Amino acid sequence: MAVWDEVKGGILLGTEEFVTRMEPMLRETEPGFEIRRRERFADQRSLADIFSEVSGDRRLRSLGTYEASFRYGYTLTAISKHLGLHPSTLSWIVRRVGEDRDAQGRV
């Protein structure tokens, strides 16, 4: 196994603890166009990991879809392939969850 196999998101090399500590700093700054999407989401959890916690619960699956899209940067197409739902359905779900979060004063 080469050391490059351990690189997270193309820019971070270190333990999971290190990647977790770096996450807030990656989020605080406004990313420039020169930072690729996969590098901005270096701490990206797998879709299987995100949705393993919410299987069977529709509301939690909707929140998982929102988190996968906005926090971890997955495209609706990637999420739709994982869940077996149409991207337009997921778009509607993400919009509704976002509206609900805004109404509750969450970001």
C-alpha positions in Angstrom: 0.0 0.0 0.0 1.4 3.4 -1.0 1.2 6.4 1.2 -0.9 8.1 -1.4 -3.7 5.5 -0.8 -4.2 7.2 2.6 -4.8 10.7 1.2 -8.3 12.0 2.0 -10.0 14.1 -0.7 -6.7 14.7 -2.5 -5.3 17.1 0.1 -5.1 15.6 3.6 -2.8 13.0 4.8 -3.2 11.9 8.4 -5.2 10.0 10.9 -9.0 10.1 11.1 -8.6 12.3 14.2 -6.5 14.8 12.2 -9.0 14.9 9.3 -11.8 15.5 11.9 -9.8 18.4 13.4 -9.2 19.9 10.0 -12.8 19.8 8.9 -13.9 23.1 10.6 -11.0 25.0 9.0 -11.9 23.6 5.6 -15.5 24.8 6.1 -14.7 28.3 7.5 -13.0 29.7 4.4 -14.8 30.4 1.2 -13.4 28.0 -1.3 -11.8 29.4 -4.4 -12.5 28.0 -7.8 -9.0 26.4 -7.8 -10.1 24.0 -5.1 -11.7 21.0 -6.6 -15.0 19.7 -5.2 -13.5 16.4 -4.0 -10.8 18.4 -2.2 -13.3 20.7 -0.5 -15.1 17.6 0.9 -12.0 15.8 2.1 -13.9 14.5 5.2 -16.6 12.9 3.0 -18.3 9.9 4.6 -19.4 7.2 2.3 -23.1 7.1 1.3 -23.4 3.6 2.7 -22.1 5.0 6.1 -24.5 8.0 6.0 -27.6 5.9 5.2 -26.8 2.9 7.4 -27.9 5.0 10.4 -31.3 5.9 8.9 -32.6 2.7 7.2 -36.3 2.4 7.5 -37.0 5.8 8.9 -38.3 8.1 6.1 -37.7 11.4 8.0 -34.1 10.4 8.9 -33.5 9.3 5.4 -34.6 12.7 4.2 -32.2 14.4 6.6 -29.5 12.0 5.5 -30.1 13.0 1.9 -29.8 16.7 2.8 -26.6 16.1 4.8 -25.1 14.0 2.0 -25.8 16.8 -0.5 -24.9 19.9 1.5 -22.4 18.7 4.1 -20.6 16.0 2.2 -21.0 17.4 -1.4 -22.6 14.3 -3.0 -24.5 15.1 -6.2 -28.2 14.2 -6.3 -27.3 11.7 -9.1 -24.9 9.9 -6.9 -27.4 9.8 -4.0 -30.2 8.6 -6.3 -28.0 5.7 -7.6 -27.4 4.7 -4.0 -31.0 5.0 -2.8 -32.7 3.9 -6.0 -34.8 7.1 -6.2 -35.0 9.6 -9.0 -32.9 12.7 -8.7 -35.9 15.0 -9.1 -37.5 13.2 -6.1 -34.3 13.9 -4.1 -34.3 17.5 -5.2 -37.8 17.9 -3.8 -36.7 16.2 -0.5 -33.6 18.4 -0.1 -35.6 21.5 -0.8 -38.2 20.6 1.8 -35.7 19.7 4.4 -33.8 23.0 3.7 -37.1 25.0 4.1 -37.9 23.2 7.3 -34.4 23.9 8.7 -34.6 27.5 7.7 -38.0 27.8 9.4 -36.5 26.4 12.6 -33.6 28.7 12.4 -31.0 26.0 11.7 -28.3 26.2 9.0 
